[in-house]
């Protein structure tokens, strides 16, 4: 029999799994109550907030300390996951505690339920748990996951289980290969639920979270983890977020988080890690017919690639997101439009419509986002600066330009978008052999001109007049 909660009507304010849910205090379209009657959410604890959104003592009483998660606790677990959806990032950041009092949690778990702690650790196993079929439409969730981890402590590790609605896409594709997931590093804001007795008498801890962040520390072809992704992950980026990127589309929605994470991560990379991970340059990759950047962008995701060209425009972009500013430490960046040389033309045309033909004969526009500008380079729209950068490839971005969208407002320019730590002034290096050849030709030319001038003077001289 399905528990009463799961049979109940879906409460107002819940949304489908995967959608961004707004807390009760920020529901759009609702009339704001008088300030005197409105709760002060900033002064609330996480537990008080959960109580307000109907995940309170009656559900917490279902959680049994000292025992591993059981079927009798599933109602409380599912209820908690549906309520966690309502937490916006700035709420989690506000309540997040960076230090976890493990001994306190073990000795007095009831006093700390629903407190939020920063967790790190490594995966031991992942289990998919099915929601009872009768309840799926009610809770907008068909399944959830229990992730067994070894949680990092100040000295050693402890067993833990983290319940979460979704896991990284690469993990889902490899659930039948458990060895591929073992040892994967993770982090998350963990909402404490209960303790359990693990093998060997260790105290284990159960947490719930809205999302697991994945930080692979080793190359893993099965999980599509490249050296470049390891480089970013070791600096704190959640590599699982890359799965939400959509090529040949606008930059919006779920892509904002991986974009801002990549921007913050790349900006703090050590100098010796700001190097190319792909041998070919952007100019070379743009026109490869079978596996080039414009044909197979997913193969280059997060790879660091060298580029050089002429900068035509620099725009400062303000980040109007308090959570991003506090959590990632960035409040603006610069979008740099660079035209890079290409060996063969790139043509954009609708099938069979010659009038729609747009050709880039010698250069192609790419976009690079950087946190700062070098000394002597400033914002502007009509620039002609020789620049270079080594950037992590983010996506093929569809955006409006005068050339592509001037006559057709719905048409978009498809440009590779990179994230780099810096923009460099670029001077084209000349070939020494070419320099010697040019010098020799100049000397020969000077000699020929000199001889010509001398001969001209000789043959143009008139006989001097004699004196009488």
Secondary structure, DSSP 8 states (H G I E B T S, - for coil): ---HHHHS---TT---TTS----GGG-TT-----TTTS--GGGS-HHHHHHHTT-SHHHHTT--TBS---GGGHHHHHHHHHHHTT--HHHHHHH-BSS--HHHHHH-GGGGTT-EEEEEEEEEEEEEEE--GGGHHHHT-SEEEEEEEEEE-SSSEEEEEEEES---HHHHTTTT-HHHHTT-EEEEEEEEEEEEE-GGG-EEEEEEES--EE---S-BGGGTB-HHHHHHHTTT--GGGGGG--TTB-S-TTHHHHHHHHHHHHHTS-GGGSS-SSSS-HHHHHT-TTTSTTT-GGGGTT-EEEEEEEEEEEEEEE---HHHHHHH--SEEEEEEEEEE-SS-EEE--TT-GGG-EEESSEEEEEEEESS--TT---BSS--EEEEEEEEEEEEEEE--HHHHSS-TT--EEEEEEEES--EE------HHHHHHHHHHHHHHHHHHHHHHHHHHHHH--------
